[in-house]
Amino acid sequence: MDKYDIVIIGAGTSGAYLAKRMAEKGHSTLVIEKSSKAKVGTKYDIFHIEAREFSRLGIPRPEEGDPEWAFEFEKNYNADPLTLYPKLQRNHVVGLHLHEYTLLMDRLAEEAGAKIVYGAEFLDFTFEEDGKINGVTYKYRGAEKTVGARIVADCSGINAEGRTKLPDGYGIENGPLTDEDMFYVILKYVKLKNPKDYLDGSTFWAAYKSWIAPCADPEGAIIGLGACHSFEYAEKMFEEMEKTVPLPEYELIKVEKGRTPYTRHPHSLVADNFIVSGDAGSLTKSANGEGVTSSIYELTIAVNTLDRALKLNKTSKEYLWEINKKYNETQGAEFAFLRALLVGVVNAASFDEYEYAFKSGIISDELLNAMVGSPILPKTLIEAASAFVSGLTHKNIRVSTVKAAVKALKNAMDISAHYKNFPSDPGDFESWTKKTDEIYMRIGKIK
Ligand SMILES: Cc1cc2nc3c(=O)[nH]c(=O)nc-3n(C[C@H](O)[C@H](O)[C@H](O)COP(=O)(O)OP(=O)(O)OC[C@H]3O[C@@H](n4cnc5c(N)ncnc54)[C@H](O)[C@@H]3O)c2cc1C
């Protein structure tokens, strides 16, 4: 039986990135990918990466003319439901074709020495007598195969095929995501009828978790919406959104549908000889459900720990634990803060309150730019605060919404502080998770 240092389930962007980095460090690396090479990364066409992320994470940056490249833009508007007071955030974004970019990442992994077997479907784990993972079984060309692994990484996407097959008590929650833990996303690729409507950037309507953004065709656009529960519910919300938002006239070209996790990541991302990443670990951004670069961020942390663990020949949970610690102290805390805040505010705010927040300057260009790193002037904060007080006085903002926002802010601060205080010792994990669950009970889920 073949044995690899690491076997990775899934050759999407997460699996490919991990494979490349582990192979570069000299570890024998096998990726088993259910899809054929022709189908990998075809779950939808266009995705976005913020331009600054390429160098931060050391991932390839396609340029105009490359097969992966689709378009770029810098203007990101955020708008009230009626789109009367849009606010502008400047953030350079690159639109890429997911299939082509996945193939590029897969190719780089192979060039680094990783082996990718397409058409190989993970079935289950194999275990040592002591109960620790020591390999996987998979189906390839109708036959069941077994391969040994010192570490298995689940990068199989939203269904978390590996994580959900772990035995109870293995150290990571093994339940599948529910309909309330994900966004059902509908993307309408359209042709805009009037040249005056051609896009120079994207517009996001937080009230509907909806957006219009450029696509590869400069005369076209992608109109998207994400909602929990089901695709049927998302379609209903799409109809509601179109009643209020003044979208440009368009001709529908095609519709794509997909699901993205919108929930907390598992309390632990590692167990004995095991790590989870990508959508399988719900590592998507709280602001918008995007997950390519946020998953790769976790892997930039993981690679060094996995490398050391393999070299020491100590790959039990204790030796992988620092991945949890470093992730939770940084992006984990940051995402948890924002998600708790958004869940509270978005669930509470009415359309009229959205309109007021945009009109009055509570939400401003400066505030949005501060979210992507620009400095914020005290003047902006004072103006936002006085618009807020005036809104309360004149009943443009309900007291119940303010109470919900204050509660959301408290929950956000609590969960962020709690993640930053993630235990260094796995022995303290149980009491930490108990408190985490209590805070999440208070936070609730996005409606
Ligand atoms: C409509 C939509 C738009 C999005 N837009 C963006 C965006 O603009 N920017 C962004 O960053 N993110 C975006 N996301 C989220 C992003 O697509 C995911 O976070 C990201 O693709 C996750 O990568 P992954 O490698 O973890 O999983 P995946 O890309 O899902 O890859 C998992 C791989 O595992 C394989 N696999 C599954 N089961 C098995 C098995 N049993 N055995 C072997 N292989 C298996 C699959 O075939 C697949 O190739 C969007 C999501 C949706 C739904």
The ligand as an SDF file (V2000), in Angstrom:
LIG
                    3D

 53 58  0  0  0  0  0  0  0  0999 V2000
  -22.0360   31.6860   -5.9900 C   0  0  0  0  0  0  0  0  0  0  0  0
  -20.8010   31.8120   -5.1620 C   0  0  0  0  0  0  0  0  0  0  0  0
  -19.9400   32.8840   -5.3840 C   0  0  0  0  0  0  0  0  0  0  0  0
  -18.7700   32.9940   -4.6410 C   0  0  0  0  0  0  0  0  0  0  0  0
  -17.9270   34.0510   -4.8760 N   0  0  0  0  0  0  0  0  0  0  0  0
  -16.7650   34.1110   -4.2110 C   0  0  0  0  0  0  0  0  0  0  0  0
  -15.8580   35.1760   -4.4750 C   0  0  0  0  0  0  0  0  0  0  0  0
  -16.1260   36.0570   -5.2930 O   0  0  0  0  0  0  0  0  0  0  0  0
  -14.6660   35.1910   -3.8120 N   0  0  0  0  0  0  0  0  0  0  0  0
  -14.3470   34.2170   -2.8850 C   0  0  0  0  0  0  0  0  0  0  0  0
  -13.2670   34.2560   -2.3010 O   0  0  0  0  0  0  0  0  0  0  0  0
  -15.2160   33.2310   -2.6030 N   0  0  0  0  0  0  0  0  0  0  0  0
  -16.3950   33.1450   -3.2340 C   0  0  0  0  0  0  0  0  0  0  0  0
  -17.2620   32.1310   -2.9510 N   0  0  0  0  0  0  0  0  0  0  0  0
  -16.8650   31.1130   -1.9600 C   0  0  0  0  0  0  0  0  0  0  0  0
  -15.7990   30.2090   -2.5760 C   0  0  0  0  0  0  0  0  0  0  0  0
  -16.2670   29.6590   -3.7870 O   0  0  0  0  0  0  0  0  0  0  0  0
  -15.4400   29.0590   -1.6360 C   0  0  0  0  0  0  0  0  0  0  0  0
  -15.2110   29.5810   -0.3460 O   0  0  0  0  0  0  0  0  0  0  0  0
  -14.1890   28.3310   -2.1360 C   0  0  0  0  0  0  0  0  0  0  0  0
  -14.3910   27.8790   -3.4520 O   0  0  0  0  0  0  0  0  0  0  0  0
  -13.8630   27.1700   -1.2200 C   0  0  0  0  0  0  0  0  0  0  0  0
  -12.7690   26.4630   -1.7590 O   0  0  0  0  0  0  0  0  0  0  0  0
  -12.4990   24.9790   -1.2590 P   0  0  0  0  0  0  0  0  0  0  0  0
  -11.2730   24.5480   -1.9830 O   0  0  0  0  0  0  0  0  0  0  0  0
  -12.5440   24.9350    0.2050 O   0  0  0  0  0  0  0  0  0  0  0  0
  -13.7650   24.1400   -1.7580 O   0  0  0  0  0  0  0  0  0  0  0  0
  -14.2340   23.7730   -3.2240 P   0  0  0  0  0  0  0  0  0  0  0  0
  -13.8590   24.8340   -4.1860 O   0  0  0  0  0  0  0  0  0  0  0  0
  -15.6700   23.4250   -3.1190 O   0  0  0  0  0  0  0  0  0  0  0  0
  -13.3830   22.5060   -3.5920 O   0  0  0  0  0  0  0  0  0  0  0  0
  -13.6250   21.2680   -2.9830 C   0  0  0  0  0  0  0  0  0  0  0  0
  -13.1690   20.1790   -3.9210 C   0  0  0  0  0  0  0  0  0  0  0  0
  -13.3350   18.9220   -3.2720 O   0  0  0  0  0  0  0  0  0  0  0  0
  -13.8670   17.9950   -4.1970 C   0  0  0  0  0  0  0  0  0  0  0  0
  -14.5770   16.9440   -3.4690 N   0  0  0  0  0  0  0  0  0  0  0  0
  -15.7860   17.0080   -2.8720 C   0  0  0  0  0  0  0  0  0  0  0  0
  -16.1020   15.8240   -2.3360 N   0  0  0  0  0  0  0  0  0  0  0  0
  -15.0620   14.9900   -2.5870 C   0  0  0  0  0  0  0  0  0  0  0  0
  -14.8180   13.6380   -2.2860 C   0  0  0  0  0  0  0  0  0  0  0  0
  -15.6890   12.8570   -1.6220 N   0  0  0  0  0  0  0  0  0  0  0  0
  -13.6410   13.0910   -2.6900 N   0  0  0  0  0  0  0  0  0  0  0  0
  -12.7370   13.8370   -3.3790 C   0  0  0  0  0  0  0  0  0  0  0  0
  -12.9370   15.1170   -3.7010 N   0  0  0  0  0  0  0  0  0  0  0  0
  -14.0840   15.6940   -3.2990 C   0  0  0  0  0  0  0  0  0  0  0  0
  -14.7750   18.8350   -5.0660 C   0  0  0  0  0  0  0  0  0  0  0  0
  -15.0180   18.2030   -6.3160 O   0  0  0  0  0  0  0  0  0  0  0  0
  -14.0070   20.1280   -5.1900 C   0  0  0  0  0  0  0  0  0  0  0  0
  -13.1740   20.1550   -6.3170 O   0  0  0  0  0  0  0  0  0  0  0  0
  -18.4660   32.0210   -3.6460 C   0  0  0  0  0  0  0  0  0  0  0  0
  -19.3350   30.9540   -3.4360 C   0  0  0  0  0  0  0  0  0  0  0  0
  -20.4880   30.8430   -4.1750 C   0  0  0  0  0  0  0  0  0  0  0  0
  -21.3960   29.6820   -3.9400 C   0  0  0  0  0  0  0  0  0  0  0  0
  1  2  1  0
  2  3  1  0
  2 52  2  0
  3  4  2  0
  4  5  1  0
  4 50  1  0
  5  6  2  0
  6  7  1  0
  6 13  1  0
  7  8  2  0
  7  9  1  0
  9 10  1  0
 10 11  2  0
 10 12  1  0
 12 13  2  0
 13 14  1  0
 14 15  1  0
 14 50  1  0
 15 16  1  0
 16 17  1  0
 16 18  1  0
 18 19  1  0
 18 20  1  0
 20 21  1  0
 20 22  1  0
 22 23  1  0
 23 24  1  0
 24 25  2  0
 24 26  1  0
 24 27  1  0
 27 28  1  0
 28 29  2  0
 28 30  1  0
 28 31  1  0
 31 32  1  0
 32 33  1  0
 33 34  1  0
 33 48  1  0
 34 35  1  0
 35 36  1  0
 35 46  1  0
 36 37  1  0
 36 45  1  0
 37 38  2  0
 38 39  1  0
 39 40  1  0
 39 45  2  0
 40 41  1  0
 40 42  2  0
 42 43  1  0
 43 44  2  0
 44 45  1  0
 46 47  1  0
 46 48  1  0
 48 49  1  0
 50 51  2  0
 51 52  1  0
 52 53  1  0
M  END
$$$$
